[in-house]
Amino acid sequence: MGMPDRLAELRAHFRRPRARVVEFPGTESIAIAPLVSPLRLDILVRRDWFGFRAAQRGHFDADFEAILEASLRHPYGIWFREVVAGSVQPEFLASEQRFLREFAARLRRSIAL
């Protein structure tokens, strides 16, 4: 199987509807760090972005364009461009306008959390 076939397969996998998962409360605490690093860089850059936003919340809450601009230079923005748009959602790179629209939507969803 060639690389384009594998990428198409991965994209299709991530677009499939997910089965509902039943969750039960745990009885023991677990260490998260070994689960995250090095395979889940996305979690680390998002965590850092939330800290970055919290430190500047008063300024950014009043000016979404400022947080968008600053976030493009933050590791979260770089990760989103290189990994999400570069590998998983290449259609986001059809134009810079499209990329900015998609990244802005992602930031708005993150802020809504």
Secondary structure in CASP SS format (residue, H / E / C, confidence):
PFRMAT SS
TARGET T0000
AUTHOR 0000-0000-0000
METHOD secondary structure of the structure
MODEL  1
M C 1.00
G C 1.00
M H 1.00
P H 1.00
D H 1.00
R H 1.00
L H 1.00
A H 1.00
E H 1.00
L H 1.00
R H 1.00
A H 1.00
H H 1.00
F H 1.00
R H 1.00
R C 1.00
P C 1.00
R C 1.00
A C 1.00
R C 1.00
V C 1.00
V C 1.00
E C 1.00
F C 1.00
P C 1.00
G C 1.00
T C 1.00
E C 1.00
S C 1.00
I C 1.00
A C 1.00
I C 1.00
A H 1.00
P H 1.00
L H 1.00
V H 1.00
S C 1.00
P C 1.00
L C 1.00
R C 1.00
L H 1.00
D H 1.00
I H 1.00
L H 1.00
V H 1.00
R H 1.00
R H 1.00
D H 1.00
W H 1.00
F H 1.00
G H 1.00
F H 1.00
R H 1.00
A H 1.00
A H 1.00
Q C 1.00
R H 1.00
G H 1.00
H H 1.00
F H 1.00
D H 1.00
A H 1.00
D C 1.00
F H 1.00
E H 1.00
A H 1.00
I H 1.00
L H 1.00
E H 1.00
A H 1.00
S H 1.00
L H 1.00
R H 1.00
H C 1.00
P H 1.00
Y H 1.00
G H 1.00
I H 1.00
W H 1.00
F H 1.00
R H 1.00
E H 1.00
V H 1.00
V H 1.00
A H 1.00
G H 1.00
S H 1.00
V H 1.00
Q C 1.00
P H 1.00
E H 1.00
F H 1.00
L H 1.00
A H 1.00
S C 1.00
E H 1.00
Q H 1.00
R H 1.00
F H 1.00
L H 1.00
R H 1.00
E H 1.00
F H 1.00
A H 1.00
A H 1.00
R H 1.00
L H 1.00
R H 1.00
R H 1.00
S H 1.00
I H 1.00
A H 1.00
L C 1.00
END
